[in-house]
Amino acid sequence: MELSEAMRTTGAVREYEPRDVDDATLYAILDDARFAPSGGNRQAWRVIVVRDLEQRRRIRDLYLDAWHDYVAHLLIGVVPFSPLMTDEQRSHAVSQRSAAESASDPQGFAENLDRVPVMLVVCADLGALAASDRDLDRYQIVGGASVYPFVWNILLAARQHDLGGVMTTVATRHEDRLRQEIGAPENFAIASIVVLGHAQRQVRLLARRSVEEFTTIGRLDGPIFLPT
Ligand SMILES: Cc1cc2nc3c(=O)[nH]c(=O)nc-3n(C[C@H](O)[C@H](O)[C@H](O)COP(=O)(O)O)c2cc1C
Protein backbone atom coordinates (compact mmCIF):
# COMPACT_ATOMS: atom_id res chain seq x y z
CA MET A 1 0.00 0.00 0.00
CA GLU A 2 1.19 3.52 -0.84
CA LEU A 3 2.22 5.54 2.20
CA SER A 4 -0.21 8.30 1.24
CA GLU A 5 -3.11 5.88 1.07
CA ALA A 6 -2.15 4.37 4.41
CA MET A 7 -2.13 7.82 6.05
CA ARG A 8 -5.46 8.76 4.51
CA THR A 9 -7.28 5.59 5.45
CA THR A 10 -5.98 4.45 8.82
CA GLY A 11 -8.95 5.37 10.94
CA ALA A 12 -9.95 4.31 14.41
CA VAL A 13 -11.29 0.74 14.43
CA ARG A 14 -13.32 -0.26 17.47
CA GLU A 15 -15.23 -3.28 16.21
CA TYR A 16 -13.38 -6.52 15.67
CA GLU A 17 -14.00 -9.98 14.39
CA PRO A 18 -13.78 -12.60 17.13
CA ARG A 19 -10.28 -13.61 15.98
CA ASP A 20 -7.07 -13.51 17.90
CA VAL A 21 -4.00 -11.49 16.95
CA ASP A 22 -1.13 -13.95 17.20
CA ASP A 23 2.11 -13.20 18.98
CA ALA A 24 4.20 -13.39 15.80
CA THR A 25 2.07 -10.68 14.15
CA LEU A 26 2.13 -8.56 17.27
CA TYR A 27 5.89 -8.89 17.45
CA ALA A 28 6.24 -7.89 13.79
CA ILE A 29 4.07 -4.81 14.39
CA LEU A 30 6.16 -3.70 17.36
CA ASP A 31 9.32 -4.47 15.42
CA ASP A 32 8.28 -1.93 12.76
CA ALA A 33 6.77 0.58 15.22
CA ARG A 34 10.01 0.85 17.21
CA PHE A 35 11.53 2.98 14.43
CA ALA A 36 9.42 5.90 15.59
CA PRO A 37 11.29 9.10 16.45
CA SER A 38 11.67 10.33 20.02
CA GLY A 39 13.43 13.24 21.73
CA GLY A 40 17.15 12.45 21.86
CA ASN A 41 16.24 9.02 20.45
CA ARG A 42 15.67 7.90 24.03
CA GLN A 43 12.77 5.60 23.12
CA ALA A 44 11.16 5.99 26.53
CA TRP A 45 8.26 3.71 25.71
CA ARG A 46 7.45 0.34 27.26
CA VAL A 47 4.68 -1.94 26.05
CA ILE A 48 2.70 -4.36 28.19
CA VAL A 49 0.74 -6.95 26.24
CA VAL A 50 -2.50 -7.72 28.02
CA ARG A 51 -4.32 -10.91 27.11
CA ASP A 52 -5.41 -12.23 30.51
CA LEU A 53 -9.19 -11.97 30.78
CA GLU A 54 -9.29 -10.94 34.44
CA GLN A 55 -6.71 -8.24 33.82
CA ARG A 56 -8.63 -7.02 30.79
CA ARG A 57 -11.80 -6.83 32.89
CA ARG A 58 -10.09 -4.71 35.50
CA ILE A 59 -8.76 -2.40 32.80
CA ARG A 60 -12.21 -2.27 31.19
CA ASP A 61 -13.70 -1.13 34.49
CA LEU A 62 -11.19 1.70 34.77
CA TYR A 63 -11.70 2.65 31.14
CA LEU A 64 -15.47 2.62 31.43
CA ASP A 65 -15.42 4.82 34.50
CA ALA A 66 -13.27 7.35 32.65
CA TRP A 67 -15.46 7.01 29.57
CA HIS A 68 -18.49 8.07 31.60
CA ASP A 69 -16.58 11.18 32.60
CA TYR A 70 -15.82 11.80 28.92
CA VAL A 71 -19.48 11.45 27.98
CA ALA A 72 -20.51 13.74 30.85
CA HIS A 73 -18.36 16.46 29.28
CA LEU A 74 -19.94 15.86 25.88
CA LEU A 75 -23.38 16.21 27.45
CA ILE A 76 -22.58 19.77 28.50
CA GLY A 77 -20.97 20.61 25.16
CA VAL A 78 -17.35 21.12 26.20
CA VAL A 79 -14.18 19.51 24.88
CA PRO A 80 -13.67 16.66 27.33
CA PHE A 81 -10.67 17.17 29.63
CA SER A 82 -9.56 20.32 27.84
CA PRO A 83 -6.61 21.94 29.64
CA LEU A 84 -8.49 25.23 29.27
CA MET A 85 -11.67 24.05 30.95
CA THR A 86 -12.93 26.26 33.76
CA ASP A 87 -13.73 25.02 37.27
CA GLU A 88 -17.36 25.85 36.58
CA GLN A 89 -17.42 23.66 33.46
CA ARG A 90 -15.70 20.91 35.37
CA SER A 91 -18.32 20.87 38.13
CA HIS A 92 -21.07 21.08 35.54
CA ALA A 93 -19.62 17.96 33.89
CA VAL A 94 -19.44 16.17 37.25
CA SER A 95 -23.14 16.90 37.72
CA GLN A 96 -23.86 15.05 34.47
CA ARG A 97 -22.05 11.93 35.55
CA SER A 98 -25.14 9.84 36.32
CA ALA A 99 -26.78 10.93 33.05
CA ALA A 100 -23.64 9.71 31.28
CA GLU A 101 -23.83 6.38 33.08
CA SER A 102 -27.49 6.02 32.08
CA ALA A 103 -26.51 6.63 28.45
CA SER A 104 -24.11 3.68 28.61
CA ASP A 105 -24.49 1.39 25.61
CA PRO A 106 -24.22 -2.35 26.42
CA GLN A 107 -22.84 -2.87 22.91
CA GLY A 108 -20.38 0.00 23.22
CA PHE A 109 -16.62 -0.17 22.81
CA ALA A 110 -15.90 0.91 26.38
CA GLU A 111 -18.44 -1.45 27.87
CA ASN A 112 -16.88 -4.38 25.98
CA LEU A 113 -13.25 -3.46 26.20
CA ASP A 114 -12.45 -6.73 27.98
CA ARG A 115 -13.48 -8.61 24.83
CA VAL A 116 -11.09 -6.98 22.41
CA PRO A 117 -8.54 -9.28 20.74
CA VAL A 118 -5.49 -7.67 22.30
CA MET A 119 -4.64 -4.66 24.43
CA LEU A 120 -1.28 -2.97 24.63
CA VAL A 121 -0.65 -0.69 27.55
CA VAL A 122 1.96 1.80 26.38
CA CYS A 123 3.76 3.67 29.11
CA ALA A 124 6.65 6.07 29.19
CA ASP A 125 9.63 6.40 31.48
CA LEU A 126 9.34 10.05 32.50
CA GLY A 127 13.04 10.14 33.32
CA ALA A 128 13.84 9.53 29.65
CA LEU A 129 11.55 12.16 28.14
CA ALA A 130 12.88 15.37 26.67
CA ALA A 131 10.02 17.66 27.68
CA SER A 132 11.38 21.02 26.54
CA ASP A 133 8.24 22.86 27.68
CA ARG A 134 8.44 21.54 31.24
CA ASP A 135 9.26 24.97 32.68
CA LEU A 136 6.57 26.92 30.84
CA ASP A 137 3.62 28.18 32.80
CA ARG A 138 1.07 26.26 30.80
CA TYR A 139 -0.12 22.74 30.19
CA GLN A 140 2.79 20.55 29.00
CA ILE A 141 2.56 18.94 25.61
CA VAL A 142 6.04 18.19 24.32
CA GLY A 143 6.85 15.08 26.36
CA GLY A 144 4.05 13.11 24.73
CA ALA A 145 5.63 13.72 21.36
CA SER A 146 8.30 11.19 22.29
CA VAL A 147 5.73 8.43 22.73
CA TYR A 148 2.73 9.02 20.47
CA PRO A 149 4.63 8.72 17.18
CA PHE A 150 5.46 5.20 18.40
CA VAL A 151 1.81 4.56 19.24
CA TRP A 152 0.78 5.81 15.82
CA ASN A 153 3.42 3.60 14.20
CA ILE A 154 1.79 0.62 15.92
CA LEU A 155 -1.49 1.48 14.20
CA LEU A 156 0.18 2.03 10.82
CA ALA A 157 2.12 -1.22 11.15
CA ALA A 158 -1.10 -3.00 12.08
CA ARG A 159 -2.54 -1.89 8.72
CA GLN A 160 0.30 -3.71 7.03
CA HIS A 161 -1.01 -6.88 8.66
CA ASP A 162 -4.64 -6.18 7.77
CA LEU A 163 -5.42 -5.28 11.34
CA GLY A 164 -7.22 -2.26 12.69
CA GLY A 165 -7.09 -0.59 16.03
CA VAL A 166 -7.36 2.53 18.08
CA MET A 167 -5.16 4.57 20.36
CA THR A 168 -7.07 5.29 23.55
CA THR A 169 -6.22 7.62 26.40
CA VAL A 170 -9.28 8.16 28.61
CA ALA A 171 -8.22 5.49 31.09
CA THR A 172 -5.13 7.53 31.94
CA ARG A 173 -7.46 9.31 34.36
CA HIS A 174 -6.89 6.24 36.51
CA GLU A 175 -3.16 6.21 36.03
CA ASP A 176 -2.34 5.12 39.59
CA ARG A 177 -4.46 2.02 39.29
CA LEU A 178 -3.23 1.25 35.79
CA ARG A 179 0.33 1.56 37.01
CA GLN A 180 -0.44 -0.93 39.79
CA GLU A 181 -2.09 -3.20 37.25
CA ILE A 182 1.08 -3.42 35.16
CA GLY A 183 3.54 -3.16 38.04
CA ALA A 184 5.01 0.17 36.92
CA PRO A 185 6.69 2.53 39.38
CA GLU A 186 5.71 6.20 39.78
CA ASN A 187 8.24 7.47 37.27
CA PHE A 188 6.21 5.81 34.51
CA ALA A 189 3.28 7.56 32.85
CA ILE A 190 0.54 5.65 31.13
CA ALA A 191 0.40 7.04 27.59
CA SER A 192 -2.20 4.87 25.92
CA ILE A 193 -4.10 1.65 25.84
CA VAL A 194 -3.88 0.54 22.24
CA VAL A 195 -6.40 -2.00 21.03
CA LEU A 196 -5.79 -4.13 17.96
CA GLY A 197 -7.84 -6.69 16.09
CA HIS A 198 -9.23 -7.79 12.74
CA ALA A 199 -11.59 -5.01 11.67
CA GLN A 200 -15.21 -5.95 11.29
CA ARG A 201 -15.82 -3.28 8.64
CA GLN A 202 -14.08 -2.16 5.50
CA VAL A 203 -11.87 0.91 5.43
CA ARG A 204 -13.94 4.11 5.42
CA LEU A 205 -13.27 7.65 4.26
CA LEU A 206 -11.83 9.74 7.06
CA ALA A 207 -13.19 13.20 7.80
CA ARG A 208 -10.46 15.79 8.31
CA ARG A 209 -10.02 19.54 7.91
CA SER A 210 -8.39 20.74 4.71
CA VAL A 211 -4.82 22.09 4.66
CA GLU A 212 -6.21 25.60 4.02
CA GLU A 213 -8.14 25.45 7.26
CA PHE A 214 -5.09 25.02 9.45
CA THR A 215 -2.10 26.43 7.52
CA THR A 216 -1.13 30.07 7.20
CA ILE A 217 2.03 31.92 6.24
CA GLY A 218 4.20 33.70 8.77
CA ARG A 219 1.58 34.21 11.47
CA LEU A 220 -1.46 32.48 12.86
CA ASP A 221 -3.58 35.21 11.29
CA GLY A 222 -1.44 35.30 8.13
CA PRO A 223 -2.55 34.51 4.59
CA ILE A 224 -3.76 31.02 3.91
CA PHE A 225 -1.05 28.76 2.58
CA LEU A 226 -1.82 27.54 -0.92
CA PRO A 227 0.38 25.80 -3.50
CA THR A 228 1.72 28.24 -6.12
C1 LIG B 1 -4.45 11.37 21.63
C2 LIG B 1 -5.63 10.52 21.24
C3 LIG B 1 -6.45 10.03 22.23
C4 LIG B 1 -7.53 9.22 21.91
N1 LIG B 1 -8.26 8.65 22.91
C5 LIG B 1 -9.26 7.80 22.59
C6 LIG B 1 -9.95 7.10 23.61
O1 LIG B 1 -9.66 7.23 24.79
N2 LIG B 1 -10.95 6.27 23.23
C7 LIG B 1 -11.28 6.07 21.92
O2 LIG B 1 -12.19 5.29 21.65
N3 LIG B 1 -10.63 6.72 20.93
C8 LIG B 1 -9.62 7.55 21.24
N4 LIG B 1 -8.91 8.17 20.24
C9 LIG B 1 -9.27 7.94 18.84
C10 LIG B 1 -9.94 9.19 18.25
O3 LIG B 1 -11.25 9.26 18.71
C11 LIG B 1 -9.88 9.11 16.74
O4 LIG B 1 -8.54 9.15 16.33
C12 LIG B 1 -10.60 10.28 16.09
O5 LIG B 1 -11.93 10.35 16.48
C13 LIG B 1 -10.54 10.17 14.57
O6 LIG B 1 -11.19 8.98 14.19
P1 LIG B 1 -11.08 8.43 12.70
O7 LIG B 1 -9.62 8.28 12.40
O8 LIG B 1 -11.77 7.09 12.73
O9 LIG B 1 -11.73 9.41 11.81
C14 LIG B 1 -7.82 8.95 20.56
C15 LIG B 1 -6.99 9.46 19.55
C16 LIG B 1 -5.89 10.22 19.89
C17 LIG B 1 -4.97 10.71 18.80
The ligand as an SDF file (V2000), in Angstrom:
LIG
                    3D

 31 33  0  0  0  0  0  0  0  0999 V2000
   -4.4550   11.3740   21.6280 C   0  0  0  0  0  0  0  0  0  0  0  0
   -5.6330   10.5250   21.2390 C   0  0  0  0  0  0  0  0  0  0  0  0
   -6.4460   10.0280   22.2290 C   0  0  0  0  0  0  0  0  0  0  0  0
   -7.5280    9.2160   21.9060 C   0  0  0  0  0  0  0  0  0  0  0  0
   -8.2610    8.6490   22.9110 N   0  0  0  0  0  0  0  0  0  0  0  0
   -9.2610    7.8000   22.5880 C   0  0  0  0  0  0  0  0  0  0  0  0
   -9.9550    7.1050   23.6120 C   0  0  0  0  0  0  0  0  0  0  0  0
   -9.6640    7.2260   24.7950 O   0  0  0  0  0  0  0  0  0  0  0  0
  -10.9470    6.2660   23.2340 N   0  0  0  0  0  0  0  0  0  0  0  0
  -11.2800    6.0670   21.9160 C   0  0  0  0  0  0  0  0  0  0  0  0
  -12.1910    5.2890   21.6540 O   0  0  0  0  0  0  0  0  0  0  0  0
  -10.6330    6.7210   20.9300 N   0  0  0  0  0  0  0  0  0  0  0  0
   -9.6230    7.5490   21.2370 C   0  0  0  0  0  0  0  0  0  0  0  0
   -8.9100    8.1680   20.2420 N   0  0  0  0  0  0  0  0  0  0  0  0
   -9.2730    7.9440   18.8400 C   0  0  0  0  0  0  0  0  0  0  0  0
   -9.9410    9.1910   18.2470 C   0  0  0  0  0  0  0  0  0  0  0  0
  -11.2540    9.2560   18.7140 O   0  0  0  0  0  0  0  0  0  0  0  0
   -9.8820    9.1140   16.7360 C   0  0  0  0  0  0  0  0  0  0  0  0
   -8.5360    9.1500   16.3340 O   0  0  0  0  0  0  0  0  0  0  0  0
  -10.5970   10.2760   16.0860 C   0  0  0  0  0  0  0  0  0  0  0  0
  -11.9310   10.3470   16.4790 O   0  0  0  0  0  0  0  0  0  0  0  0
  -10.5400   10.1700   14.5680 C   0  0  0  0  0  0  0  0  0  0  0  0
  -11.1920    8.9810   14.1910 O   0  0  0  0  0  0  0  0  0  0  0  0
  -11.0780    8.4310   12.6980 P   0  0  0  0  0  0  0  0  0  0  0  0
   -9.6230    8.2760   12.4000 O   0  0  0  0  0  0  0  0  0  0  0  0
  -11.7650    7.0940   12.7260 O   0  0  0  0  0  0  0  0  0  0  0  0
  -11.7290    9.4140   11.8070 O   0  0  0  0  0  0  0  0  0  0  0  0
   -7.8230    8.9470   20.5550 C   0  0  0  0  0  0  0  0  0  0  0  0
   -6.9870    9.4590   19.5520 C   0  0  0  0  0  0  0  0  0  0  0  0
   -5.8930   10.2210   19.8900 C   0  0  0  0  0  0  0  0  0  0  0  0
   -4.9710   10.7130   18.8030 C   0  0  0  0  0  0  0  0  0  0  0  0
  1  2  1  0
  2  3  1  0
  2 30  2  0
  3  4  2  0
  4  5  1  0
  4 28  1  0
  5  6  2  0
  6  7  1  0
  6 13  1  0
  7  8  2  0
  7  9  1  0
  9 10  1  0
 10 11  2  0
 10 12  1  0
 12 13  2  0
 13 14  1  0
 14 15  1  0
 14 28  1  0
 15 16  1  0
 16 17  1  0
 16 18  1  0
 18 19  1  0
 18 20  1  0
 20 21  1  0
 20 22  1  0
 22 23  1  0
 23 24  1  0
 24 25  2  0
 24 26  1  0
 24 27  1  0
 28 29  2  0
 29 30  1  0
 30 31  1  0
M  END
$$$$
